[in-house]
Amino acid sequence: MKTIHQGLLLLVKSALTGQNLPLPEGFDLEQAHDLIHSQSLVPLIYPGAINCTLSTQTELMQKYQVQYFRHLVIGDRQLRAVERLRAVFEENGIDYMILKGCNMKKLYPKPEMRPMGDADILIRLEQYSATIRPLMQSLQYKPVKESEYDFVWQNEDLYLELHKRLYGPSQTDLCGYFGTGWERAVSAGGHRFEMTAEDEYAYIFTHMAKHYRFTGIGIQHILDLYIYRKAHPDMDENYICGEMEKLQLDVF
């Protein structure tokens, strides 16, 4: 493994654990910048660099500081917007299941360490036209597009995907396995639903597999699996492995 990769992994580990870790001899943050940028790692690298006592007075670290706090502000606005949606859905009798990044952000040591491009919420398709659509408009969201598996809306705080199902029909194996997603939903009180830890982990894993098939994956996908396992140490491993075998993803 190259020095640059060793150094970055240690900085990420430092951010997640709070440890001051010795970086490899010859590691240069400037030389790692392109990789940090391509992997969107600033929210992890910046606190890790502080923990490892790298100078905060360099031009690069000052730029990272600005970017880190930008992520903090954006993430806070995103989570507030999701919480507002959650409250409105409850008030109006709309069943919903919050997915992926919104849940993962809360498992990291600090929410801003887990950037989120959009929010994903599973809805019941039969509630969309008559109830959800007018509510989105009343909340000042604007429609962006509709795909085979979601409705996309956006306002100044949030890019939102309202899922008809977890995967589109073109993802034959994954769509067939998960169905709409409601088949695996468990009531969490009120109109909120969740998956079991094992099923949610399977969803996170298969979502990574989907990205691997088409666009490739980055360190964030691996970190999500690590963070989720750390938060749920008592998951039924036999169940998870058995389900992945059904999808022929056990070797992957």
Secondary structure as GFF3:
##gff-version 3
##sequence-region A 1 252
A	DSSP	alpha_helix	3	17	.	.	.	ID=ss1
A	DSSP	alpha_helix	33	38	.	.	.	ID=ss2
A	DSSP	alpha_helix	42	51	.	.	.	ID=ss3
A	DSSP	alpha_helix	59	91	.	.	.	ID=ss4
A	DSSP	beta_strand	96	99	.	.	.	ID=ss5
A	DSSP	alpha_helix	101	105	.	.	.	ID=ss6
A	DSSP	three_ten_helix	111	113	.	.	.	ID=ss7
A	DSSP	beta_strand	119	123	.	.	.	ID=ss8
A	DSSP	three_ten_helix	125	127	.	.	.	ID=ss9
A	DSSP	pi_helix	128	132	.	.	.	ID=ss10
A	DSSP	alpha_helix	133	138	.	.	.	ID=ss11
A	DSSP	beta_strand	142	146	.	.	.	ID=ss12
A	DSSP	beta_strand	150	154	.	.	.	ID=ss13
A	DSSP	beta_strand	159	163	.	.	.	ID=ss14
A	DSSP	alpha_helix	172	178	.	.	.	ID=ss15
A	DSSP	three_ten_helix	182	184	.	.	.	ID=ss16
A	DSSP	beta_strand	186	187	.	.	.	ID=ss17
A	DSSP	beta_strand	193	194	.	.	.	ID=ss18
A	DSSP	alpha_helix	197	214	.	.	.	ID=ss19
A	DSSP	alpha_helix	219	231	.	.	.	ID=ss20
A	DSSP	alpha_helix	237	246	.	.	.	ID=ss21
###
